[in-house]
């Protein structure tokens, strides 16, 4: 992906619960960390891919604009989203809290 110096970029932390009943975005923790639930297991990068897809959909961004920049093997991860400001990312994620994934579960 080509980066431009003036494109907005949001960076935020998430805490992931893999092997959940449904994909979804939960209430933020006291420190601002966003809680995510994904159905995928934390094996072979499946949960990480599910996190990226969930966030890309919730933020209205292409999959390639969202990436994990820290914590690949941890439940707590740093996310970077290109093409959106931190404030707009927080607004969009806040409006999606409690929603389930596109698979209807």
N, C-alpha and C positions, 0 to 999 in steps of 0.2 A: 504494500500500500504506500502510495506517495503521500508524504506529509508536507503541509504548507505551514510556514511560520506563523501566519495570522489566523489560522483556523481555530475556533474555540475548542477546548479540550477539558472535559470534566474528569476528575479523579476522585474516587470514593472507595470506602471499605465495605465489604459484605461479609456476613457470617452465613455459611451454607449448611443446611441440614439435608444430606443426601438420603436416598431411599425413603423419601416421604410419600404419603398417599397421593399427593398432587403437587404439581409445580405451582409456585406462588410467591408473592412478595408480602412479607409480614411487617409489623410495626417496627420502627427503628429502635435500637437500643439507646440507653441514656447518652452514650458517647457519639451517637449519630451513625453508628454502623447499621447497615440495612440487613435485615434478616431475609434470607431466601430459602425456599424449600424446592427441592428438585427430586423427581422420581428416580432418576438415574443413580446407580451405585457409584461409589468413589473407586472405581476400578478402570484401569486403562484409559484414564482421561475422560470417561463418559460424563461424570458429574460436572467437570469443568466445561465441557462442551454444552451441557444443558444450561449451565449458568450463563454462558455467553448468549445462547439463543434466547433464553428468557429475558435477559436484560436488553438485548437488541430489539426484541419485539416491544417490550414495555417502553423503551425510549424512542421508538419509531426510527431506528437507525438500521442500516445494513449490518449484517453479521460481521463483516470485516472492519467495521468502525468501533467494535467493542472488543477489548482484549484484557486478559489477566496479566498484570504486570508484577505481581508479587503474591506469594502464598499458594503456588500451584499444588503443593502437597498438603496444604493446611485447610481447615474449615474456614479460617479467616483469610480473605483475599483482598488485594488491591486491584481495582478495576479502573481502566482508562477508556473513555468514550470520546471519540473525535467527532467534531461537528456539532457540539452542544456545550453550553456553559454548565457549570456546576449547579447554579440556581435552577436552570431549566430542567436539568436531570433530576434534581430533588423534587421539583413540582410534578414531573411526569411519573416518577416512581411513587410518589405519595398518592397520586390519583389512581394507581393500580393496586394499592394494598388490598390484600385479601382475594384478588382475582386469581383464577386458576389458569392453567396453560390453555393453549389453543386446541388441545385434544379433547376438551370437554369434560375432563375428569375433575 
